[in-house]
Amino acid sequence: MNKLVLVAVSSVFILAGCANTDQTTTSQLNELSNKVDTLSNQVSALQSSQAKMSDKLNQTADSVTAAQEEAQRANERIDNIAQSYTK
């Protein structure tokens, strides 16, 4: 019976010691949490920036394709005009 009471009392003290968190541990945890939040915000901003750049790149590629097609049509017209003079 005495051993059982001793084990119970020891368990209470051990659990109480585990339940108390150290102030420095709490402040370190808060600091790390703030850093994680900051990094998450930076990652979100970079992802947004990357998406915008990707959209601009796609628009530029479309513009280049349109310009190439227009240049090709212009060259064909010039060739047709040149052929009409030689005939």
Secondary structure as the mmCIF struct_conf table of DSSP 4:
data_model
#
loop_
_struct_conf.conf_type_id
_struct_conf.id
_struct_conf.beg_label_comp_id
_struct_conf.beg_label_asym_id
_struct_conf.beg_label_seq_id
_struct_conf.end_label_comp_id
_struct_conf.end_label_asym_id
_struct_conf.end_label_seq_id
HELX_RH_AL_P HELX_RH_AL_P1 ASN A 2 ALA A 19
BEND BEND1 ASN A 20 ASN A 20
HELX_LH_PP_P HELX_LH_PP_P1 THR A 21 ASP A 22
HELX_RH_AL_P HELX_RH_AL_P2 GLN A 23 THR A 86
#
